[in-house]
Amino acid sequence: MSDVAKRQTPPLSTLTEPTLTREPREYHHGRSPASWVGSMTALVGALVGTIGFLGAWMGVIIAGFVIIGVALIATVLLRSMGYGQPSQTEGDK
């Protein structure tokens, strides 16, 4: 075998080829880090709100709603950072 045939070209990277883009990881059935963080944080918020409701503590009920709001914000931020399931239109690009 000749030297030319043995020589392998290095893989292209985004530094050498700016047109290459990172393919987002495909998560099946919504099992992405963004969805897990959002679901578990919302679950904690619902639990805190329920405890506040049963104890008739208005401050704890409000804290539960705040935690649920944080879950929404965290999910949106993680998805925008690429840790969520890409939408159908993102995959067609």
C-alpha positions as CSV (number, residue, x, y, z in Angstrom):
1,M,0.0,0.0,0.0
2,S,1.3,3.4,-0.8
3,D,1.9,6.3,1.6
4,V,-0.9,8.2,0.1
5,A,-3.4,5.4,0.7
6,K,-2.1,5.0,4.3
7,R,-2.4,8.7,5.1
8,Q,-5.7,9.7,6.6
9,T,-7.1,13.1,6.5
10,P,-8.0,14.6,9.9
11,P,-11.7,15.1,10.6
12,L,-13.1,18.5,9.9
13,S,-13.9,20.8,12.8
14,T,-15.9,23.9,13.3
15,L,-12.7,25.8,13.6
16,T,-11.4,24.9,10.1
17,E,-14.9,24.7,8.5
18,P,-17.2,27.4,10.0
19,T,-20.1,26.0,7.9
20,L,-20.2,22.8,10.0
21,T,-22.6,23.0,12.9
22,R,-23.1,20.8,15.9
23,E,-25.9,18.3,15.5
24,P,-28.1,18.4,18.6
25,R,-28.4,15.2,20.5
26,E,-31.7,13.4,19.9
27,Y,-33.6,12.5,23.1
28,H,-36.5,10.1,22.8
29,H,-39.8,10.7,24.5
30,G,-38.6,13.9,26.1
31,R,-36.0,12.3,28.3
32,S,-33.7,15.2,28.1
33,P,-31.8,17.0,31.0
34,A,-34.0,20.0,30.5
35,S,-37.2,18.1,30.9
36,W,-35.9,16.2,33.9
37,V,-34.8,19.3,35.7
38,G,-38.1,21.1,34.9
39,S,-40.3,18.2,36.0
40,M,-38.4,17.5,39.2
41,T,-38.3,21.1,40.2
42,A,-42.0,21.6,39.5
43,L,-42.7,18.4,41.5
44,V,-40.9,19.9,44.5
45,G,-42.8,23.2,44.0
46,A,-46.1,21.3,44.0
47,L,-45.1,19.4,47.1
48,V,-44.1,22.6,48.9
49,G,-47.4,24.3,47.9
50,T,-49.4,21.3,49.0
51,I,-47.8,21.3,52.4
52,G,-48.5,25.0,52.7
53,F,-52.1,24.5,51.7
54,L,-52.6,21.7,54.3
55,G,-50.9,23.8,57.0
56,A,-52.8,27.0,55.9
57,W,-49.5,28.8,55.6
58,M,-49.8,31.5,52.8
59,G,-46.0,32.1,52.7
60,V,-45.3,28.4,52.0
61,I,-48.0,28.3,49.3
62,I,-46.4,31.3,47.6
63,A,-43.0,29.7,47.8
64,G,-44.4,26.6,46.0
65,F,-45.6,28.8,43.2
66,V,-42.2,30.6,43.0
67,I,-40.5,27.2,42.8
68,I,-42.8,26.2,39.9
69,G,-41.9,29.5,38.2
70,V,-38.2,28.7,38.6
71,A,-38.8,25.3,37.1
72,L,-40.3,26.9,34.0
73,I,-37.4,29.4,33.6
74,A,-34.8,26.6,34.2
75,T,-36.4,24.4,31.5
76,V,-36.4,27.2,29.0
77,L,-32.8,28.2,29.7
78,L,-31.6,24.6,29.5
79,R,-33.4,24.0,26.2
80,S,-32.0,27.2,24.7
81,M,-28.5,25.9,25.8
82,G,-29.0,22.7,23.8
83,Y,-30.0,20.3,26.6
84,G,-33.5,19.7,25.4
85,Q,-35.3,17.9,22.7
86,P,-35.0,19.9,19.4
87,S,-38.2,21.0,17.9
88,Q,-39.4,19.5,14.6
89,T,-38.4,22.7,12.6
90,E,-34.8,22.6,14.1
91,G,-34.2,19.1,12.7
92,D,-35.2,20.2,9.2
93,K,-32.5,22.9,8.9
